[in-house]
Amino acid sequence: MTGLGQDGGVSDSGMPRFRRIWSTIQVGVLAAAVVFCVVMLVIGQGKLDRVYAVAAVFFGLALAGHSTYLWLLARQRR
């Protein structure tokens, strides 16, 4: 059963559909950012290695959070 909320369609869990779609998009973008940072670390950029390492950790944590949210949402739907 779905209803119409302030932000569009609302699923049975009470969460707006756009939140799942937006998290899916963010997972893709964050995965690309982590891969980019790892590649830049591997090829070596000298002075920026520390920046890429911190960015990879930050984006990796955000990726883990969004992936966990999507996993829990999918598990709840079953």
Biopython code that builds the backbone (N, CA, C, O; Angstrom):
import numpy as np
from Bio.PDB.StructureBuilder import StructureBuilder

atoms = [
    (1, "MET", "N", (0.845, -1.174, 0.000)),
    (1, "MET", "CA", (0.000, 0.000, 0.000)),
    (1, "MET", "C", (0.889, 1.237, 0.000)),
    (1, "MET", "O", (1.815, 1.338, 0.805)),
    (2, "THR", "N", (0.622, 2.140, -0.865)),
    (2, "THR", "CA", (1.414, 3.361, -0.911)),
    (2, "THR", "C", (0.498, 4.558, -0.789)),
    (2, "THR", "O", (-0.649, 4.541, -1.236)),
    (3, "GLY", "N", (1.022, 5.575, -0.186)),
    (3, "GLY", "CA", (0.285, 6.817, -0.047)),
    (3, "GLY", "C", (1.069, 7.940, -0.679)),
    (3, "GLY", "O", (2.151, 7.731, -1.227)),
    (4, "LEU", "N", (0.518, 9.126, -0.600)),
    (4, "LEU", "CA", (1.194, 10.281, -1.159)),
    (4, "LEU", "C", (1.564, 11.205, -0.017)),
    (4, "LEU", "O", (0.691, 11.718, 0.684)),
    (5, "GLY", "N", (2.848, 11.418, 0.169)),
    (5, "GLY", "CA", (3.331, 12.299, 1.224)),
    (5, "GLY", "C", (3.775, 13.629, 0.653)),
    (5, "GLY", "O", (3.593, 13.905, -0.533)),
    (6, "GLN", "N", (4.351, 14.436, 1.497)),
    (6, "GLN", "CA", (4.822, 15.756, 1.097)),
    (6, "GLN", "C", (5.904, 15.655, 0.022)),
    (6, "GLN", "O", (5.994, 16.516, -0.853)),
    (7, "ASP", "N", (6.722, 14.609, 0.088)),
    (7, "ASP", "CA", (7.837, 14.461, -0.839)),
    (7, "ASP", "C", (7.553, 13.440, -1.932)),
    (7, "ASP", "O", (8.491, 12.918, -2.534)),
    (8, "GLY", "N", (6.314, 13.148, -2.199)),
    (8, "GLY", "CA", (5.986, 12.188, -3.245)),
    (8, "GLY", "C", (5.454, 10.905, -2.641)),
    (8, "GLY", "O", (4.868, 10.915, -1.558)),
    (9, "GLY", "N", (5.660, 9.791, -3.348)),
    (9, "GLY", "CA", (5.154, 8.498, -2.899)),
    (9, "GLY", "C", (5.816, 8.040, -1.621)),
    (9, "GLY", "O", (7.014, 8.238, -1.418)),
    (10, "VAL", "N", (5.022, 7.423, -0.761)),
    (10, "VAL", "CA", (5.523, 6.903, 0.507)),
    (10, "VAL", "C", (5.264, 5.406, 0.526)),
    (10, "VAL", "O", (4.151, 4.959, 0.247)),
    (11, "SER", "N", (6.297, 4.627, 0.857)),
    (11, "SER", "CA", (6.147, 3.173, 0.891)),
    (11, "SER", "C", (5.512, 2.742, 2.202)),
    (11, "SER", "O", (5.206, 3.569, 3.061)),
    (12, "ASP", "N", (5.316, 1.428, 2.346)),
    (12, "ASP", "CA", (4.718, 0.887, 3.560)),
    (12, "ASP", "C", (5.540, 1.204, 4.801)),
    (12, "ASP", "O", (4.995, 1.309, 5.900)),
    (13, "SER", "N", (6.848, 1.355, 4.628)),
    (13, "SER", "CA", (7.711, 1.631, 5.770)),
    (13, "SER", "C", (7.593, 3.077, 6.239)),
    (13, "SER", "O", (8.161, 3.444, 7.267)),
    (14, "GLY", "N", (6.857, 3.900, 5.491)),
    (14, "GLY", "CA", (6.706, 5.295, 5.866)),
    (14, "GLY", "C", (7.820, 6.174, 5.320)),
    (14, "GLY", "O", (7.830, 7.381, 5.559)),
    (15, "MET", "N", (8.754, 5.582, 4.591)),
    (15, "MET", "CA", (9.875, 6.343, 4.037)),
    (15, "MET", "C", (9.537, 6.767, 2.616)),
    (15, "MET", "O", (8.999, 5.972, 1.846)),
    (16, "PRO", "N", (9.842, 7.997, 2.260)),
    (16, "PRO", "CA", (9.607, 8.431, 0.879)),
    (16, "PRO", "C", (10.439, 7.619, -0.108)),
    (16, "PRO", "O", (11.583, 7.266, 0.181)),
    (17, "ARG", "N", (9.870, 7.328, -1.262)),
    (17, "ARG", "CA", (10.575, 6.547, -2.280)),
    (17, "ARG", "C", (11.837, 7.244, -2.756)),
    (17, "ARG", "O", (12.832, 6.590, -3.069)),
    (18, "PHE", "N", (11.802, 8.574, -2.813)),
    (18, "PHE", "CA", (12.967, 9.284, -3.322)),
    (18, "PHE", "C", (14.200, 9.021, -2.466)),
    (18, "PHE", "O", (15.320, 9.095, -2.970)),
    (19, "ARG", "N", (14.021, 8.717, -1.194)),
    (19, "ARG", "CA", (15.163, 8.468, -0.313)),
    (19, "ARG", "C", (15.902, 7.200, -0.724)),
    (19, "ARG", "O", (17.132, 7.165, -0.671)),
    (20, "ARG", "N", (15.180, 6.157, -1.133)),
    (20, "ARG", "CA", (15.809, 4.928, -1.618)),
    (20, "ARG", "C", (16.513, 5.178, -2.944)),
    (20, "ARG", "O", (17.636, 4.722, -3.157)),
    (21, "ILE", "N", (15.853, 5.899, -3.822)),
    (21, "ILE", "CA", (16.454, 6.199, -5.125)),
    (21, "ILE", "C", (17.697, 7.062, -4.946)),
    (21, "ILE", "O", (18.724, 6.812, -5.577)),
    (22, "TRP", "N", (17.607, 8.075, -4.090)),
    (22, "TRP", "CA", (18.741, 8.963, -3.853)),
    (22, "TRP", "C", (19.906, 8.203, -3.222)),
    (22, "TRP", "O", (21.058, 8.444, -3.585)),
    (23, "SER", "N", (19.638, 7.299, -2.295)),
    (23, "SER", "CA", (20.698, 6.498, -1.691)),
    (23, "SER", "C", (21.358, 5.596, -2.718)),
    (23, "SER", "O", (22.570, 5.388, -2.675)),
    (24, "THR", "N", (20.569, 5.059, -3.642)),
    (24, "THR", "CA", (21.130, 4.220, -4.700)),
    (24, "THR", "C", (22.074, 5.031, -5.579)),
    (24, "THR", "O", (23.155, 4.559, -5.932)),
    (25, "ILE", "N", (21.676, 6.236, -5.929)),
    (25, "ILE", "CA", (22.540, 7.117, -6.721)),
    (25, "ILE", "C", (23.812, 7.438, -5.947)),
    (25, "ILE", "O", (24.906, 7.410, -6.510)),
    (26, "GLN", "N", (23.674, 7.744, -4.660)),
    (26, "GLN", "CA", (24.841, 8.081, -3.845)),
    (26, "GLN", "C", (25.797, 6.898, -3.708)),
    (26, "GLN", "O", (27.012, 7.091, -3.670)),
    (27, "VAL", "N", (25.272, 5.688, -3.634)),
    (27, "VAL", "CA", (26.138, 4.507, -3.561)),
    (27, "VAL", "C", (27.004, 4.431, -4.815)),
    (27, "VAL", "O", (28.200, 4.155, -4.725)),
    (28, "GLY", "N", (26.418, 4.671, -5.970)),
    (28, "GLY", "CA", (27.189, 4.654, -7.211)),
    (28, "GLY", "C", (28.257, 5.728, -7.258)),
    (28, "GLY", "O", (29.394, 5.467, -7.652)),
    (29, "VAL", "N", (27.894, 6.934, -6.858)),
    (29, "VAL", "CA", (28.852, 8.050, -6.872)),
    (29, "VAL", "C", (29.962, 7.816, -5.851)),
    (29, "VAL", "O", (31.134, 8.050, -6.146)),
    (30, "LEU", "N", (29.603, 7.361, -4.664)),
    (30, "LEU", "CA", (30.607, 7.112, -3.630)),
    (30, "LEU", "C", (31.538, 5.969, -4.018)),
    (30, "LEU", "O", (32.736, 6.026, -3.739)),
    (31, "ALA", "N", (31.002, 4.932, -4.658)),
    (31, "ALA", "CA", (31.854, 3.832, -5.110)),
    (31, "ALA", "C", (32.861, 4.330, -6.136)),
    (31, "ALA", "O", (34.030, 3.945, -6.103)),
    (32, "ALA", "N", (32.408, 5.190, -7.050)),
    (32, "ALA", "CA", (33.325, 5.767, -8.039)),
    (32, "ALA", "C", (34.388, 6.630, -7.364)),
    (32, "ALA", "O", (35.551, 6.611, -7.767)),
    (33, "ALA", "N", (33.994, 7.387, -6.339)),
    (33, "ALA", "CA", (34.949, 8.238, -5.625)),
    (33, "ALA", "C", (35.997, 7.402, -4.896)),
    (33, "ALA", "O", (37.178, 7.751, -4.900)),
    (34, "VAL", "N", (35.579, 6.304, -4.271)),
    (34, "VAL", "CA", (36.519, 5.429, -3.566)),
    (34, "VAL", "C", (37.495, 4.803, -4.566)),
    (34, "VAL", "O", (38.700, 4.761, -4.317)),
    (35, "VAL", "N", (36.978, 4.323, -5.686)),
    (35, "VAL", "CA", (37.846, 3.726, -6.709)),
    (35, "VAL", "C", (38.834, 4.768, -7.223)),
    (35, "VAL", "O", (40.014, 4.462, -7.395)),
    (36, "PHE", "N", (38.376, 5.989, -7.470)),
    (36, "PHE", "CA", (39.254, 7.060, -7.943)),
    (36, "PHE", "C", (40.374, 7.325, -6.935)),
    (36, "PHE", "O", (41.543, 7.425, -7.308)),
    (37, "CYS", "N", (40.007, 7.437, -5.650)),
    (37, "CYS", "CA", (41.008, 7.711, -4.613)),
    (37, "CYS", "C", (42.037, 6.579, -4.520)),
    (37, "CYS", "O", (43.232, 6.834, -4.375)),
    (38, "VAL", "N", (41.573, 5.342, -4.604)),
    (38, "VAL", "CA", (42.484, 4.201, -4.530)),
    (38, "VAL", "C", (43.422, 4.201, -5.736)),
    (38, "VAL", "O", (44.620, 3.955, -5.594)),
    (39, "VAL", "N", (42.879, 4.476, -6.921)),
    (39, "VAL", "CA", (43.718, 4.532, -8.122)),
    (39, "VAL", "C", (44.762, 5.634, -7.988)),
    (39, "VAL", "O", (45.924, 5.429, -8.338)),
    (40, "MET", "N", (44.364, 6.789, -7.491)),
    (40, "MET", "CA", (45.311, 7.893, -7.329)),
    (40, "MET", "C", (46.383, 7.548, -6.294)),
    (40, "MET", "O", (47.532, 7.968, -6.426)),
    (41, "LEU", "N", (46.014, 6.794, -5.278)),
    (41, "LEU", "CA", (47.011, 6.353, -4.297)),
    (41, "LEU", "C", (47.985, 5.358, -4.907)),
    (41, "LEU", "O", (49.183, 5.400, -4.626)),
    (42, "VAL", "N", (47.470, 4.462, -5.742)),
    (42, "VAL", "CA", (48.317, 3.433, -6.349)),
    (42, "VAL", "C", (49.306, 4.047, -7.338)),
    (42, "VAL", "O", (50.482, 3.684, -7.349)),
    (43, "ILE", "N", (48.830, 4.975, -8.166)),
    (43, "ILE", "CA", (49.747, 5.557, -9.151)),
    (43, "ILE", "C", (50.658, 6.600, -8.529)),
    (43, "ILE", "O", (51.656, 6.997, -9.131)),
    (44, "GLY", "N", (50.318, 7.049, -7.319)),
    (44, "GLY", "CA", (51.188, 7.956, -6.573)),
    (44, "GLY", "C", (51.161, 9.379, -7.086)),
    (44, "GLY", "O", (51.537, 9.649, -8.226)),
    (45, "GLN", "N", (50.719, 10.278, -6.244)),
    (45, "GLN", "CA", (50.665, 11.693, -6.598)),
    (45, "GLN", "C", (51.536, 12.538, -5.672)),
    (45, "GLN", "O", (51.372, 13.756, -5.600)),
    (46, "GLY", "N", (52.451, 11.899, -4.973)),
    (46, "GLY", "CA", (53.377, 12.654, -4.128)),
    (46, "GLY", "C", (52.723, 13.340, -2.959)),
    (46, "GLY", "O", (52.316, 12.696, -1.992)),
    (47, "LYS", "N", (52.622, 14.653, -3.050)),
    (47, "LYS", "CA", (52.127, 15.463, -1.931)),
    (47, "LYS", "C", (50.659, 15.206, -1.599)),
    (47, "LYS", "O", (50.229, 15.457, -0.473)),
    (48, "LEU", "N", (49.888, 14.710, -2.563)),
    (48, "LEU", "CA", (48.450, 14.542, -2.332)),
    (48, "LEU", "C", (48.065, 13.160, -1.814)),
    (48, "LEU", "O", (46.878, 12.886, -1.634)),
    (49, "ASP", "N", (49.038, 12.281, -1.571)),
    (49, "ASP", "CA", (48.721, 10.936, -1.102)),
    (49, "ASP", "C", (47.901, 10.939, 0.180)),
    (49, "ASP", "O", (46.959, 10.158, 0.319)),
    (50, "ARG", "N", (48.251, 11.804, 1.106)),
    (50, "ARG", "CA", (47.530, 11.871, 2.382)),
    (50, "ARG", "C", (46.085, 12.323, 2.165)),
    (50, "ARG", "O", (45.168, 11.828, 2.820)),
    (51, "VAL", "N", (45.893, 13.255, 1.253)),
    (51, "VAL", "CA", (44.541, 13.748, 0.957)),
    (51, "VAL", "C", (43.689, 12.621, 0.364)),
    (51, "VAL", "O", (42.541, 12.431, 0.764)),
    (52, "TYR", "N", (44.256, 11.874, -0.592)),
    (52, "TYR", "CA", (43.513, 10.772, -1.201)),
    (52, "TYR", "C", (43.223, 9.667, -0.191)),
    (52, "TYR", "O", (42.171, 9.032, -0.258)),
    (53, "ALA", "N", (44.132, 9.432, 0.731)),
    (53, "ALA", "CA", (43.908, 8.406, 1.755)),
    (53, "ALA", "C", (42.755, 8.805, 2.671)),
    (53, "ALA", "O", (41.882, 7.989, 2.964)),
    (54, "VAL", "N", (42.749, 10.047, 3.117)),
    (54, "VAL", "CA", (41.669, 10.525, 3.986)),
    (54, "VAL", "C", (40.338, 10.520, 3.230)),
    (54, "VAL", "O", (39.307, 10.131, 3.779)),
    (55, "ALA", "N", (40.367, 10.952, 1.973)),
    (55, "ALA", "CA", (39.142, 10.971, 1.170)),
    (55, "ALA", "C", (38.614, 9.563, 0.949)),
    (55, "ALA", "O", (37.404, 9.342, 0.998)),
    (56, "ALA", "N", (39.513, 8.599, 0.705)),
    (56, "ALA", "CA", (39.078, 7.212, 0.504)),
    (56, "ALA", "C", (38.402, 6.665, 1.758)),
    (56, "ALA", "O", (37.392, 5.968, 1.663)),
    (57, "VAL", "N", (38.952, 6.976, 2.929)),
    (57, "VAL", "CA", (38.342, 6.521, 4.184)),
    (57, "VAL", "C", (36.984, 7.189, 4.378)),
    (57, "VAL", "O", (36.007, 6.521, 4.716)),
    (58, "PHE", "N", (36.917, 8.495, 4.170)),
    (58, "PHE", "CA", (35.666, 9.238, 4.344)),
    (58, "PHE", "C", (34.588, 8.723, 3.394)),
    (58, "PHE", "O", (33.473, 8.423, 3.820)),
    (59, "PHE", "N", (34.921, 8.620, 2.100)),
    (59, "PHE", "CA", (33.949, 8.131, 1.130)),
    (59, "PHE", "C", (33.598, 6.667, 1.394)),
    (59, "PHE", "O", (32.458, 6.257, 1.179)),
    (60, "GLY", "N", (34.557, 5.888, 1.853)),
    (60, "GLY", "CA", (34.301, 4.488, 2.177)),
    (60, "GLY", "C", (33.312, 4.336, 3.316)),
    (60, "GLY", "O", (32.433, 3.476, 3.270)),
    (61, "LEU", "N", (33.452, 5.170, 4.344)),
    (61, "LEU", "CA", (32.496, 5.129, 5.457)),
    (61, "LEU", "C", (31.099, 5.546, 5.001)),
    (61, "LEU", "O", (30.105, 4.935, 5.394)),
    (62, "ALA", "N", (31.028, 6.579, 4.180)),
    (62, "ALA", "CA", (29.732, 7.014, 3.657)),
    (62, "ALA", "C", (29.117, 5.921, 2.784)),
    (62, "ALA", "O", (27.910, 5.685, 2.837)),
    (63, "LEU", "N", (29.948, 5.257, 1.982)),
    (63, "LEU", "CA", (29.483, 4.167, 1.137)),
    (63, "LEU", "C", (28.949, 3.012, 1.985)),
    (63, "LEU", "O", (27.914, 2.430, 1.663)),
    (64, "ALA", "N", (29.645, 2.687, 3.052)),
    (64, "ALA", "CA", (29.194, 1.622, 3.951)),
    (64, "ALA", "C", (27.849, 1.981, 4.587)),
    (64, "ALA", "O", (26.976, 1.124, 4.723)),
    (65, "GLY", "N", (27.686, 3.236, 4.973)),
    (65, "GLY", "CA", (26.429, 3.670, 5.577)),
    (65, "GLY", "C", (25.258, 3.585, 4.618)),
    (65, "GLY", "O", (24.200, 3.065, 4.973)),
    (66, "HIS", "N", (25.437, 4.092, 3.406)),
    (66, "HIS", "CA", (24.355, 4.057, 2.423)),
    (66, "HIS", "C", (24.051, 2.629, 1.979)),
    (66, "HIS", "O", (22.891, 2.271, 1.774)),
    (67, "SER", "N", (25.082, 1.827, 1.832)),
    (67, "SER", "CA", (24.865, 0.425, 1.442)),
    (67, "SER", "C", (24.108, -0.326, 2.532)),
    (67, "SER", "O", (23.215, -1.123, 2.240)),
    (68, "THR", "N", (24.464, -0.071, 3.780)),
    (68, "THR", "CA", (23.768, -0.708, 4.903)),
    (68, "THR", "C", (22.307, -0.291, 4.941)),
    (68, "THR", "O", (21.429, -1.120, 5.179)),
    (69, "TYR", "N", (22.041, 0.995, 4.706)),
    (69, "TYR", "CA", (20.665, 1.495, 4.679)),
    (69, "TYR", "C", (19.861, 0.770, 3.603)),
    (69, "TYR", "O", (18.743, 0.321, 3.855)),
    (70, "LEU", "N", (20.434, 0.656, 2.399)),
    (70, "LEU", "CA", (19.722, -0.016, 1.311)),
    (70, "LEU", "C", (19.527, -1.497, 1.611)),
    (70, "LEU", "O", (18.480, -2.060, 1.290)),
    (71, "TRP", "N", (20.528, -2.137, 2.225)),
    (71, "TRP", "CA", (20.418, -3.547, 2.579)),
    (71, "TRP", "C", (19.313, -3.756, 3.611)),
    (71, "TRP", "O", (18.502, -4.672, 3.480)),
    (72, "LEU", "N", (19.282, -2.903, 4.640)),
    (72, "LEU", "CA", (18.249, -3.026, 5.670)),
    (72, "LEU", "C", (16.864, -2.769, 5.093)),
    (72, "LEU", "O", (15.898, -3.433, 5.469)),
    (73, "LEU", "N", (16.766, -1.811, 4.185)),
    (73, "LEU", "CA", (15.492, -1.506, 3.552)),
    (73, "LEU", "C", (15.002, -2.691, 2.719)),
    (73, "LEU", "O", (13.821, -3.036, 2.749)),
    (74, "ALA", "N", (15.926, -3.310, 1.975)),
    (74, "ALA", "CA", (15.557, -4.476, 1.168)),
    (74, "ALA", "C", (15.184, -5.658, 2.067)),
    (74, "ALA", "O", (14.257, -6.408, 1.758)),
    (75, "ARG", "N", (15.892, -5.819, 3.156)),
    (75, "ARG", "CA", (15.601, -6.912, 4.085)),
    (75, "ARG", "C", (14.227, -6.722, 4.738)),
    (75, "ARG", "O", (13.495, -7.688, 4.952)),
    (76, "GLN", "N", (13.891, -5.483, 5.047)),
    (76, "GLN", "CA", (12.598, -5.185, 5.669)),
    (76, "GLN", "C", (11.449, -5.451, 4.707)),
    (76, "GLN", "O", (10.364, -5.839, 5.139)),
    (77, "ARG", "N", (11.666, -5.252, 3.417)),
    (77, "ARG", "CA", (10.618, -5.453, 2.425)),
    (77, "ARG", "C", (10.260, -6.914, 2.226)),
    (77, "ARG", "O", (9.166, -7.222, 1.754)),
    (78, "ARG", "N", (11.172, -7.827, 2.582)),
    (78, "ARG", "CA", (10.907, -9.264, 2.386)),
    (78, "ARG", "C", (9.921, -9.796, 3.362)),
    (78, "ARG", "O", (9.595, -10.982, 3.326)),
]
sb = StructureBuilder()
sb.init_structure("model")
sb.init_model(0)
sb.init_chain("A")
sb.init_seg("    ")
for serial, (resi, resn, name, xyz) in enumerate(atoms, 1):
    if name == "N":
        sb.init_residue(resn, " ", resi, " ")
    sb.init_atom(name, np.array(xyz, "f"), 0.0, 1.0, " ", f" {name:<3s}", serial, name[0])
structure = sb.get_structure()
